[in-house]
Amino acid sequence: MDYTQLFFPIAIGLVVYFFMIRPQQKRASDAKAFRQSLAKGSRIVTIGGLHGLVVDLTEDTVVVEVDRGTKLRFDRSAIAREVSNKASAGTDGIASA
């Protein structure tokens, strides 16, 4: 049996793993770690694009204040990213100018 016939399928499998599967697993792991590290007072953006301030946390949910007195409850999995204070201050300055 010719070893080159076995080399190409194995090489393709390795390429698929290192360029597609492994990076996706790393992104999922990073997202899970981020969601577990959320704390009260964090400015966040949900997957749907809603901006707000985290005011309460449970194991599975996050309560986000989107306006004075308006609070919404989301699953932790719905939180996309955290907004830095510099970015939110910069947009506030543009809106008021």
C-alpha positions as CSV (number, residue, x, y, z in Angstrom):
1,M,0.0,0.0,0.0
2,D,1.2,3.4,-0.9
3,Y,1.6,5.8,2.1
4,T,0.9,8.9,0.0
5,Q,-2.7,7.7,-0.4
6,L,-3.0,7.9,3.4
7,F,-1.1,11.1,3.8
8,F,-3.5,13.4,1.9
9,P,-6.7,12.5,3.9
10,I,-4.8,12.8,7.2
11,A,-3.3,16.1,6.1
12,I,-6.7,17.5,5.2
13,G,-8.1,16.3,8.5
14,L,-5.3,18.1,10.4
15,V,-5.8,21.3,8.4
16,V,-9.6,21.3,9.1
17,Y,-8.9,20.7,12.8
18,F,-6.3,23.4,13.2
19,F,-7.9,26.1,11.0
20,M,-11.6,25.5,11.7
21,I,-12.5,23.4,14.7
22,R,-9.8,24.5,17.2
23,P,-10.3,28.3,16.8
24,Q,-14.1,27.8,17.2
25,Q,-13.6,25.9,20.4
26,K,-11.3,28.6,21.7
27,R,-13.8,31.4,20.9
28,A,-16.6,29.4,22.7
29,S,-14.3,28.9,25.7
30,D,-13.4,32.6,25.8
31,A,-17.1,33.6,25.5
32,K,-18.0,31.3,28.4
33,A,-15.2,32.7,30.5
34,F,-16.3,36.3,29.7
35,R,-19.9,35.6,30.7
36,Q,-18.8,34.0,33.9
37,S,-16.6,37.0,34.8
38,L,-19.4,39.6,34.5
39,A,-19.9,41.8,37.5
40,K,-22.3,44.4,38.7
41,G,-21.6,47.8,37.2
42,S,-20.3,46.4,33.9
43,R,-21.5,48.2,30.8
44,I,-22.5,45.5,28.3
45,V,-24.0,45.0,24.8
46,T,-26.4,42.1,24.2
47,I,-26.4,39.9,21.1
48,G,-29.4,42.0,19.9
49,G,-27.5,45.2,20.2
50,L,-29.1,46.5,23.5
51,H,-26.7,48.6,25.6
52,G,-27.0,48.7,29.4
53,L,-25.5,48.4,32.8
54,V,-25.5,45.1,34.8
55,V,-27.3,45.7,38.1
56,D,-27.9,42.1,39.2
57,L,-26.5,38.6,38.5
58,T,-27.7,35.1,39.1
59,E,-26.2,31.8,37.9
60,D,-28.1,31.9,34.6
61,T,-29.4,35.4,34.2
62,V,-28.3,39.0,34.2
63,V,-30.5,42.0,35.0
64,V,-29.6,45.0,32.8
65,E,-30.6,48.6,33.4
66,V,-31.2,50.1,30.0
67,D,-32.7,53.5,31.2
68,R,-33.4,55.0,34.5
69,G,-35.8,52.6,36.2
70,T,-36.0,50.3,33.2
71,K,-34.5,46.9,33.9
72,L,-34.6,43.8,31.7
73,R,-33.6,40.3,32.5
74,F,-31.4,38.3,30.0
75,D,-29.8,34.9,29.9
76,R,-26.1,35.2,30.4
77,S,-25.7,33.6,26.9
78,A,-27.4,36.7,25.4
79,I,-24.5,39.0,26.5
80,A,-22.2,39.6,23.5
81,R,-19.5,41.9,24.9
82,E,-18.5,44.5,27.5
83,V,-18.2,48.1,26.5
84,S,-15.2,50.0,27.9
85,N,-15.8,53.2,29.8
86,K,-13.7,55.2,27.3
87,A,-15.9,54.1,24.4
88,S,-19.2,54.9,26.2
89,A,-17.8,58.3,27.3
90,G,-16.7,59.0,23.8
91,T,-20.1,58.3,22.3
92,D,-21.8,60.4,25.0
93,G,-19.6,63.4,24.1
94,I,-20.5,63.1,20.4
95,A,-24.2,62.9,21.2
96,S,-24.2,66.0,23.4
97,A,-22.1,68.1,21.0
